[in-house]
Amino acid sequence: MGDFRIIIDAVGGHGQDRSKKDGETVNFFEGGNYAPEAYAKVLVAALQGSGCSVQSAKIIHWPADNYPQDRKAGEEIVDDLLTNTRKGCF
């Protein structure tokens, strides 16, 4: 028993509920459409259901380390999958 991290870098249609601004609650299942964020949320729930204590679960849109020429760390849009809260704006 110990702590672990799951890291998945992916490209594709993402950014559920884009009208939400910084600090607002995001609906990851908007319109019944399973965007990548919704699948990640389902995975988090499954991990919790298996007895794992999930300390942090976030979707980072356009991570700075993938775009060092265009973005600075801290400027990313971050959706917290535990609190459903967005940091930043599309």
C-alpha positions, 0 to 999 in steps of 0.5 A: 500500500502506498501512494501513486500517480496516474499521468495521461497526456492526450490530445482531442476534443476537451474543455467541457462547459467552456462558458464557466469562468474562474472559480465556477462549478463545471458540469463535466456531463453537460448535455450527456456528452462524455467529453474526456473530462467526464471519462476522467471523472468516472475513473476518479469515482471508480478509484474511490469506489475501489478504496483508494483515497484520491488526494488530487484529480485535475485536468490541465488544459494546454499544459505549459510544459507541452507548449514552452514557447507559447505558455508560462506555468500557472497560465493553464486552465485547470479543472479540479475533478474533486471539487468541479471547480475551474481555475482560469478561463477559456 
